[in-house]
Amino acid sequence: MMKSLLSSLTFNIIMRMVAGKRYFGDDISEESRRFRKIIEDSTKYAGAANAADYLPRVLSWFGMGYELEEIGTDTSSVILEWAMSNFLNHPDVLKKARAEFGDEIGQKRLVDETDLHKLPYLQSIISETLRFYPATPMLLPHLSSTDCTIGGYDIPRGIILLVNAWAIHRDPMLWDEAESFKPERFMNKSNNREGDDGGGGDGFNKHMPFGLGRRACPRIGLAQRVVGVTLGCLIQCFDWERVMEDEDIDMSEGKGVTMPKLVLLKAMCKAGPIMNTVLSEFANATYY
């Protein structure tokens, strides 16, 4: 199952940042297993009630490291699983991405985060994945700080608000062919989050997988780098195929604060030529 591998990868990346040690491999400790279980349970059950009821106390116990670990681990792996499912169902998309890697990176070294700006099609795949399958479809709860009117609705001060990013991202009034997976739509800068008005000329940002404004998710930079480099390495290093060639990957959505796949992704891969270089570098590397 790709889900467990991707979760282990993102978990280990963030634990190296938070705790300065690896939590992955054959020699992982019982501490690691317990902590991973806490993260999985917290993410799974956070949607059972209003997260605001307990989140402040949890953060007071564990600090910001817990928030980074809980949210960053699960959402990054969810995004990666959806992205891989999408390009396996759209071989033409995978072919274009591999061609971009051949033109910009080659087969002599692995992609790293300094290369991401040279890979607009890879970034478009990620952006379109986040549009179609936002990792947090209802975003995070916000509290209205003053009385206001939104879309004709009066919102009193002190009300908890949930933004349905999933519905906005699939609104046919905002997106051409809203129910089609088309990374090319983000090749146009004006359709991207970084556009001058943020929304392709319509005066607001219609692409909001991480929220908007000052209260946007603070992990956006981390997620973009982790997902970009990881997905890039998977595309660069392996040839991917569906397990059942004549059947599309099941894209049914599961339940939770994050939006996992209902049917976990299974895929077949074959190592590409660059893996000889990668394995040789690993064999000669010194670890501390």
N, C-alpha and C positions, 0 to 999 in steps of 0.2 A: 504494500500500500504506500502510495506517495505521501499521504498525509503524515504518517508517523516519521518518515525520513525528513520531510520539510519542517515539521515541528521541532525535531531534534536539532536541525541545523540552526533555525532562528533562535531557539532556546539557548544554544551554546554561544552564539554570537553575542547575545545580550548579557548572558552571565559573565562572559569575559569582560564586558564593560562595567557591569555592576559589582561583581565579586572578584574579578581579576583571576579567575581560574576556569578550567574546562569542566563542564558537566555532561560530557558525552564521551562514549567509548566503552571498551570492554571492562574497564576498571572503575566505572562510576560508583560513587558511594551511596549508602543508604540515605544520606542527607539529600543528595541530588534527586533520588526517587521520590522522597517525601515532598520536596519542594515543587517538583513537577506536578505531583498530584494536587497540591494546593492550587497551583496556577490553573490546571485543567478544571477543577471543581469550581473555582471562583468564576471563571469565564462561562462555564456551562450554566450555573445557577444564578448568575447576576441578573438575568432577565426575568426571574420568577417573581420579583417584586421591584419596587422602585429602588434603583441602585443608590439614590441619594440617602436612603434610610440608613445605610451601613457604610458607605464608601468613606466618609470623613474619618470614622473611627478606624477602619482598616488602614488608611493612610497614616494615621497617627501612630499606629503600631509599627508599621513596616517602612514608612517613609516613601520618598519618591521612587526609590529603587524598585519597590513592589509594583507601583503603578506602571513603570516602564516595562517591567518583566511581564506582568499579567496581560497588558494590552498589546505591547509590541510583539510578543512571541506568537500569540494566536492569530492576530490580524495579518501579520506578514506571511505566515504559512498558509492562511486561508486565501490570500491574494495570489500566492504562487500556485496553489492547486487549481484555482479558477483559471488563471492565465494559461497553465499547461493544458487544461481541459479544452480551452478555447482553441489553442493552436493545433491540438490534435484533431479537433473537429473541422479545422480549416487549414488543410495542408498548404494551400497557397500562401497563407499568412506566415507559416513556418518557413516556407521556401524563401520568401522575401526577407525575412529576418536573417536567415543564414547567409543570403547574398550580401546583406549589409555588413555582416561580420567579416565576410571574405574581403570586401572592399576596404573596410576601415581598420580592422584589427589584424587580419591574416591568421595564420596557423602556427606562428612561432612563439606566441605568448598568450596568457590568459587575459581576458578583459578585466579591468579594475575600474574603480569609481571615477577616475580621471578621464575615462573613455566615454562615459555615459552621454556627455553632451554631443558626441560625434555619432550617436546611434538614435536618431530621431524616430525611426520606425519601431525600435524596441520600446522606446518611451511611449509611443502611440499605442502599442499593444497593451502596455500596463494601464494607460489612461482609459482605454476602451474597456478593459477588464473591470476597472474600478467604476466605470459608468454603468455597465451592465450588471455587475455583481459586486456592489459596494460591501466592503468587509463589515461595516457597521451601518446597516440599512436605515436605521432610525437616528443615526449620529448619537451624540451623548446628550443627556438632558441639560437644558439651559433654564435659567431663572430670569424672567423679565424684570428689569431694574426700574422700569417706569411704565406708566400707562401708554399704550401705543395702539395703532391700527395697522393690521397686516392683511392685505387682500380683502379689505372690507370687513374684517373681523376685529372687534374690540378686544384687546388683550390687557387685562388689569395688571397692575404692578404686583410682583410676588408670585406669579403663576409659573409652574414648571412647563416648559415647552419641549416638544419632540418634533424634529424635522424629518419628514419622510423623504430621505434622499433617494431611496429606491424608486419611488413614484416620480419624482422630479427627473431622474435620469432616464426614465422611459416614457416621458410625456411627448406624444407625437407633435404637440404644438411647439415644442422646444427643439426637437431633434428630427432630422431627416432619417427616415427608415429606422425609427427608434428601436424596433425589435430585431434589428440585424446587427451582427458583430462586424464592425467596420473600423479597424484601426486608422484607416486613411483619413477619417473625419478629423483626427487630431494632428494630422500633418500640416494643417492650416493653423498658423499661430493664433488666429483670432478665436478659434474654437477651444483653445487650451486655457488652463487655469491662469497662465501668465499673460493673457491678452490684456490690452490697455483697459478695457472695460470689463474684462473677465468673462464675457458672455457672448462673444461673436457678434457684437454690435447691438445687442438687445438691452444693454444697460445694466445687466446684473450677471452674476456668475451662476451658470446653470450646471456646472460640474463641481460638485462639492463633496467628494468622498471623505475628506478630512475636516469638513466644516468650513466656516468662513470667518474672516476678520480677526479681531484680537483674541477671540475665544476658539479659534481653530485648534485642531489637535497639535500639540507641541512635538509629536513624534514624526511629523510629516517628512522632515529631512532624513531621519533615520530609515523610515520605511522606504522612501524612494531609493536610497542607496542599497539597502539590504535586498530589496526585491529586484532592483535593476541589475546588480552584480550577480545575484544568484540565478535569476532567469537567464541572464546573458551567458553565464558559464554552462548552464544546462543546454542551451541552444548551441553554443560553440563546441562543446566537448562530446555531444552524443547525437546520434541519429534516432529520432523518436517515432514510434508507431503505436497505434491502438492495439490492444490485445486481440480484439475481434475486428479485423480489418473492415468487414462489411457492415459494422454497427457503429453508430455514433456514440460518443461518450455521453452518458446520462447526465444532464445538466439540471436535475431537480434540486431545489434549494432546501436545506435543512433549517432548523430553528435554533435561536439563541441570540444573544446580544451581538455577536458576530454571526455572519451568515455562512455556515459551512456547507459543503456539498452533502446532499442526502445520501448519495451513493459514492463511496470513496473512490478516488481515481486509481486505476491500475493501468500501467503502461509498460511497453517494452522499449529497451534502448540498446544501441550498439555503439561502442566507443569509437570516436572519430580519430583522425590522425594526430590531432594535438595532444591526445592523452599520453602518447609516448613521451612527449616533452614534459608534460605535467608530472607523470610518475617518476621520471628521471630527476626532476627538481626536488620532489618530495624525498626521494631516496638519499639525496645528497645534502638535504637541509639539516640544520642544527636547531633543536628545540630547547627552550629554556623554561 
